[in-house]
Amino acid sequence: MGMVKIGGEQVLAAVDQCVVGRHCRPDAPLRAVGRKAVLRNLSDVAAMAARPVAILASATLTAGTTEADAEELYEGLRTTGAEYGAPLIGGDLSIHANPDDPIVVSVTILARPALPEGRVIRRNGMQPGDLLAVTGKLGGSLGSDGGGRHLDFQPRIEEAIQLGNTMGNDLVAMIDLSDGLASDAQRLIESNQAPMRCILNTADLPIRDGLDWRRAVGDGEDYELLFACRQPPPQELNGLPITVVGRIESHDPNLGTVLARTDAGLVDLSGLGWEHGSDS
Amino acid sequence: MGMVKIGGEQVLAAVDQCVVGRHCRPDAPLRAVGRKAVLRNLSDVAAMAARPVAILASATLTAGTTEADAEELYEGLRTTGAEYGAPLIGGDLSIHANPDDPIVVSVTILARPALPEGRVIRRNGMQPGDLLAVTGKLGGSLGSDGGGRHLDFQPRIEEAIQLGNTMGNDLVAMIDLSDGLASDAQRLIESNQAPMRCILNTADLPIRDGLDWRRAVGDGEDYELLFACRQPPPQELNGLPITVVGRIESHDPNLGTVLARTDAGLVDLSGLGWEHGSDS
């Protein structure tokens, strides 16, 4: 997420795409595609403990998109933004030259800092000894039929702001879980200049019912928060459970960046994770 | 262009797309595609007499896009924004599922008001008697080989601000010429609640050398400014000619919205203009 000063105000901005066939299945209803495109951006804003203020969207539709479908897409974008205090203030619509070209939706979100003194939470600032914690439960967001929570999750905006207000400077870094805990933990750690690693305790993971720990660390699109903190976090926020899942440790050249402590010993999870570009 | 108040500041924002095969030919170099995508947005900002402050860009590339081409696109976006005081502060990159899917580039621009008291120039506020004027010369922006000025024009940002500062409240409405003078004059007029029409004097049009008046009113992608003013405008701005091309008149139910006064009498131009979606 970028930041620019406009007059006396810090403005945060980010852009994210939903490409049908990549991030959504070709048969996903366009209202859901629009909603998901906005939710992904809102989750990015949440990870900075910022507050969304507006969205803009562009879409390239196909020659076969009906007016009713285009309206559904617009409604998905508009109502989802409005629901989280971010009205749709601009848009652009285009049509692909060929009927088989896939729909592309791009959403830009504008946000403002929401913590005291204009503070935002970034991905760096971590050090060995920090705890790693997550909100909610992990795994199984992508249903085998293409549906599931990944299409309609709740970005943790209020929880992130509450966390920042409650923990103050003990909340040191945060990211939202889009590619899976293992992948995003690695991304979080690698956003810090000093080399570090983390150990995730599989016995502590808040795993969604019926799944094993591999799904909780490997599945993508949970859109929960993963954060590093210097003191133990609250156990819940507005009824949403907060779970300490691991700890930042000093770099060890003989071990990976992300390790899982399991019944069978340490497992290197570096490089694991859900990749956009798979057929989900 | 949308507007949102962030703290004490008015922030303007707009989004626009370049779809290869629609707005650019499939063989256009990606650096030029990126540059044009940003220039189109900058021209939108110019039409409000605002000042650009940042851009964000998303792109969906094809499986066949090389890393060098992707880098060219990025450089086209980045350097063009920087040239006009709008650093690239965010981006998102995706790859199409199929090799034949066309490249889509979406650019969001953030801007701030640049005139006294935070005024911006909109498309409404016109009345019969107002003059219509344009900057620069018109027609022939699209070369027969797909090249031409439409790929590398100069958005009239400084000229628009200077015009607003010079003319004050006598500058009443403005639009940039993307679809052609006839089309954009119609759009400008129809942005006003009261019905009006305009008469363009073909003898006065600043036509690019070698073209006739039909090209000057019908060709798209001039990216000059068309504005309505209550007093005669300056004849030039920093060496750029300003030409009064017509006048707003009262609505006449028997005549079209946009008329041209020619040697052969009045010609109705309503509905004329260059449409995106042609093979340019």
Interface residues (C-beta under 8 A of the other chain):
Chain A: M1 G2 M3 V4 I6 G7 G8 E9 V11 A13 A14 V15 D16 Q17 V19 G21 R22 H23 V53 A54 L56 A57 S58 T60 P87 I89 G90 G91 D92 S94 I95 H96 A97 N98 D100 D101 P102 V104 S106 T108 L110 R112 H276 G277
Chain B: M1 G2 M3 V4 I6 G7 G8 E9 V11 A13 A14 V15 D16 Q17 V19 G21 R22 H23 V53 A54 L56 A57 S58 T60 P87 I89 G90 G91 D92 S94 I95 H96 A97 N98 D100 D101 P102 V104 S106 T108 L110 R112 H276 G277
